[in-house]
């Protein structure tokens, strides 16, 4: 029992360290982007970052939580969970498709100040949503099978790849669109772990007649996800949701007669 407790403590420490490292690397990424991009370009990139990760958190987190719970139950009872993974993949794909429509609609409408429907930004938004949706499936399986080291490596590795790609882009051609592409491309780091997740569901496990994902649980998580995503995206700027005040209006508001 003491050996199990010690092993659990060590794995928790490693996972916590990986999350801390990922946060530090994200901070370095933003610092490099801010120093390398002009004020206008960095403003556009920060809007992309905030809006993009707000959508990915709203899409991926609910499915990841329910998938992790279902996989953990199945494996604890010696049952296969490939059907649960397929159901979660279809569900997250549907949610991601809806998020892509919302993202493209926001970019085309111009309602988000700084988010423009140019080619790099559009491709980056789609790629980010698809990549983070796949990441949520991989993390859900790894978490459910208690593969803590792989979860930590994925979290820290993805953040490290993201930072390195951004550094390369700002050295070669510092524009907000290309930096957004670098951020989105790094989400595909999860593909390295797909084979590892498939080996956890071997043919020796018995098939299950138990239901898979809880529909009511998924609905509740999806409904709550946008609200929790607001708090998880620390760089979400309120000014991104409104149009800038015209220059004439600002001058009129600053005059003594206006006061």
C-alpha positions as MATLAB code, in Angstrom:
seq = 'XXXXXXXXXXXXXXXXXXXXXXXXXXXXXXXXXXXXXXXXXXXXXXXXXXXXXXXXXXXXXXXXXXXXXXXXXXXXXXXXXXXXXXXXXXXXXXXXXXXXXXXXXXXXXXXXXXXXXXXXXXXXXXXXXXXXXXXXXXXXXXXXXXXXXXXXXXXXXXXXXXXXXXXXXXXXXXXXXXXXXXXXXXXXXXXXXXXXXXXXXXXXXXXXXXXXXXXXXXXXXXXXXXXXXXXXXXXXXXXXXXXXXXXXXXXXXXXXXXX';
ca = [
       0.000    0.000    0.000;
       2.803    2.393    0.868;
       4.490    1.571   -2.431;
       1.304    2.432   -4.319;
       0.921    5.699   -2.427;
       4.521    6.610   -3.174;
       4.090    5.803   -6.853;
       0.906    7.885   -7.000;
       2.652   10.817   -5.313;
       5.558   10.634   -7.752;
       3.276   10.527  -10.785;
       1.245   13.445   -9.449;
       4.425   15.437   -8.908;
       5.669   14.712  -12.427;
       2.323   15.670  -13.953;
       2.183   18.888  -11.929;
       5.730   19.755  -12.998;
       4.788   19.220  -16.649;
       1.811   21.557  -16.336;
       3.994   24.194  -14.663;
       6.570   23.835  -17.432;
       3.861   24.164  -20.071;
       2.660   27.375  -18.435;
       6.174   28.816  -18.341;
       6.751   27.954  -22.001;
       3.466   29.636  -22.937;
       4.602   32.746  -21.058;
       7.889   32.734  -22.978;
       5.969   32.336  -26.238;
       3.812   35.373  -25.528;
       6.848   37.416  -24.449;
       8.708   36.549  -27.656;
       5.648   37.369  -29.770;
       5.143   40.706  -28.045;
       8.787   41.744  -28.488;
       8.948   40.626  -32.118;
       5.592   41.803  -33.476;
       4.391   45.348  -33.877;
       1.705   46.560  -31.476;
      -1.005   46.086  -34.105;
       0.226   42.632  -35.144;
       0.504   41.456  -31.537;
      -3.009   42.730  -30.844;
      -4.303   40.603  -33.724;
      -2.384   37.578  -32.503;
      -3.658   37.975  -28.933;
      -7.242   38.079  -30.217;
      -6.608   34.897  -32.219;
      -5.060   33.232  -29.158;
      -7.902   34.204  -26.821;
     -10.774   33.431  -29.172;
      -9.192   30.257  -30.558;
      -8.421   28.674  -27.198;
     -11.777   29.783  -25.817;
     -13.418   27.701  -28.555;
     -11.072   24.717  -28.134;
     -11.664   24.645  -24.376;
     -15.418   24.737  -24.977;
     -15.205   21.862  -27.463;
     -12.534   19.536  -26.103;
     -12.799   19.724  -22.315;
     -16.341   18.264  -21.956;
     -15.622   15.247  -24.165;
     -12.200   14.682  -22.593;
     -13.656   14.514  -19.074;
     -16.441   12.092  -19.950;
     -14.131    9.962  -22.109;
     -11.574    9.713  -19.315;
     -14.259    8.550  -16.874;
     -15.642    5.925  -19.270;
     -12.214    4.576  -20.219;
     -11.160    4.336  -16.558;
     -14.315    2.354  -15.723;
     -13.922   -0.001  -18.665;
     -10.256   -0.737  -18.023;
     -10.813   -1.247  -14.286;
     -13.346   -3.963  -15.151;
     -11.190   -5.554  -17.852;
     -13.398   -4.376  -20.707;
     -12.640   -2.917  -24.122;
     -13.189    0.783  -24.645;
     -12.651    1.213  -28.392;
     -16.369    1.855  -28.933;
     -16.264    4.652  -26.332;
     -13.301    6.249  -28.100;
     -15.139    6.130  -31.435;
     -18.237    7.715  -29.907;
     -16.145   10.449  -28.303;
     -14.341   11.077  -31.597;
     -17.624   11.503  -33.466;
     -18.956   13.808  -30.764;
     -15.878   16.014  -30.583;
     -15.810   16.151  -34.381;
     -19.389   17.419  -34.410;
     -18.621   20.036  -31.752;
     -15.461   21.094  -33.569;
     -17.393   21.519  -36.818;
     -19.856   23.793  -35.047;
     -16.993   25.770  -33.505;
     -15.373   26.170  -36.927;
     -18.611   27.647  -38.288;
     -18.739   30.073  -35.345;
     -15.066   31.019  -35.789;
     -15.372   31.637  -39.522;
     -18.587   33.573  -39.013;
     -16.908   35.799  -36.421;
     -13.926   36.397  -38.693;
     -16.081   37.232  -41.719;
     -18.429   39.501  -39.779;
     -15.604   41.582  -38.357;
     -17.314   41.706  -34.970;
     -14.082   40.748  -33.220;
     -11.696   43.669  -33.395;
      -8.390   42.406  -34.813;
      -9.674   39.064  -36.113;
      -9.681   39.197  -39.904;
     -10.773   36.542  -42.385;
      -7.448   36.390  -44.234;
      -6.010   33.088  -45.440;
      -3.411   32.466  -42.661;
      -5.823   33.298  -39.836;
      -8.661   31.249  -41.326;
      -6.480   28.188  -41.862;
      -4.963   28.611  -38.400;
      -8.383   28.712  -36.730;
      -9.536   25.540  -38.474;
      -6.244   23.744  -37.816;
      -6.236   24.781  -34.165;
      -9.763   23.506  -33.571;
      -9.097   20.188  -35.328;
      -5.742   19.680  -33.593;
      -7.030   20.511  -30.117;
     -10.082   18.296  -30.658;
      -7.767   15.380  -31.451;
      -5.630   16.289  -28.442;
      -8.663   16.058  -26.158;
      -9.324   12.491  -27.346;
      -5.709   11.443  -26.822;
      -5.532   13.041  -23.368;
      -8.847   11.446  -22.396;
      -7.592    7.942  -23.223;
      -4.213    8.499  -21.557;
      -5.864    9.890  -18.433;
      -8.413    7.072  -18.298;
      -5.680    4.434  -18.532;
      -3.630    6.271  -15.880;
      -0.696    6.789  -18.244;
       0.434    9.820  -16.271;
       3.893   10.131  -17.784;
       2.482   10.242  -21.305;
      -0.086   12.884  -20.328;
       2.656   15.049  -18.840;
       4.902   14.547  -21.848;
       2.076   15.500  -24.193;
       1.204   18.658  -22.247;
       4.797   19.854  -21.875;
       5.899   18.647  -25.306;
       3.061   20.367  -27.094;
       3.830   23.651  -25.335;
       7.537   23.271  -26.131;
       6.907   22.608  -29.814;
       4.545   25.596  -29.900;
       7.168   27.905  -28.421;
       9.922   26.699  -30.767;
       7.740   27.096  -33.864;
       6.797   30.636  -32.849;
      10.456   31.552  -32.300;
      11.357   30.229  -35.755;
       8.505   32.182  -37.360;
       9.304   35.505  -35.685;
      12.959   35.137  -36.710;
      12.103   34.438  -40.346;
       8.974   36.534  -40.955;
       7.214   38.065  -37.911;
       3.545   38.465  -38.844;
       0.488   37.676  -36.746;
      -0.919   35.291  -39.360;
       2.202   33.126  -39.514;
       2.588   33.124  -35.736;
      -1.030   31.940  -35.491;
      -0.229   29.177  -37.984;
       2.721   28.098  -35.838;
       0.529   27.932  -32.749;
      -2.132   25.916  -34.570;
       0.357   23.495  -36.150;
       1.807   22.599  -32.756;
      -1.562   21.125  -31.766;
      -0.816   18.216  -34.101;
       1.853   17.048  -31.628;
      -0.837   14.750  -30.222;
      -0.556   12.554  -33.338;
       2.693   11.152  -31.930;
       0.706    9.583  -29.065;
      -2.130    8.036  -31.080;
      -0.352    4.714  -31.509;
       0.433    4.636  -27.798;
      -3.234    5.080  -26.926;
      -4.323    2.290  -29.277;
      -1.976   -0.224  -27.632;
      -3.764    0.343  -24.311;
      -6.919   -1.278  -25.703;
      -5.726   -4.810  -26.429;
      -7.704   -7.811  -27.594;
      -7.274   -9.482  -24.211;
      -9.908   -7.176  -22.726;
     -13.460   -8.482  -22.787;
     -16.118   -6.673  -24.741;
     -18.632   -4.728  -22.666;
     -22.384   -4.405  -22.802;
     -22.228   -1.379  -20.521;
     -23.265    1.982  -22.004;
     -20.482    4.265  -23.096;
     -20.539    8.020  -22.732;
     -23.219    9.446  -20.466;
     -25.442   11.640  -22.630;
     -26.703   13.654  -19.683;
     -23.142   14.077  -18.429;
     -21.931   15.285  -21.808;
     -24.828   17.732  -22.120;
     -24.094   19.228  -18.697;
     -20.377   19.490  -19.416;
     -20.946   21.078  -22.834;
     -23.357   23.612  -21.320;
     -20.852   24.548  -18.614;
     -17.761   24.515  -20.837;
     -18.014   28.050  -22.318;
     -18.246   29.581  -18.849;
     -15.238   27.672  -17.522;
     -13.337   28.382  -20.748;
     -13.582   32.118  -20.079;
     -11.570   31.636  -16.899;
      -9.101   29.203  -18.469;
      -8.101   31.684  -21.179;
      -6.166   34.281  -19.250;
      -5.516   36.544  -22.232;
      -9.170   37.005  -23.192;
      -9.536   40.749  -23.854;
     -12.935   42.356  -23.478;
     -12.036   44.902  -26.125;
     -11.902   42.071  -28.661;
     -15.686   41.810  -28.495;
     -16.389   45.394  -29.518;
     -15.519   47.684  -32.358;
     -12.955   50.444  -31.746;
     -14.319   53.913  -30.994;
     -13.918   56.188  -34.049;
     -11.333   58.944  -33.778;
     -13.907   61.748  -34.052;
     -15.947   60.240  -31.235;
     -12.876   59.938  -29.008;
     -11.987   63.592  -29.646;
     -15.532   64.692  -28.899;
     -15.580   62.687  -25.664;
     -12.305   64.245  -24.536;
     -13.482   67.844  -25.051;
     -14.491   69.987  -22.042;
     -17.980   70.485  -23.507;
     -18.584   66.708  -23.453;
     -17.773   66.567  -19.751;
];
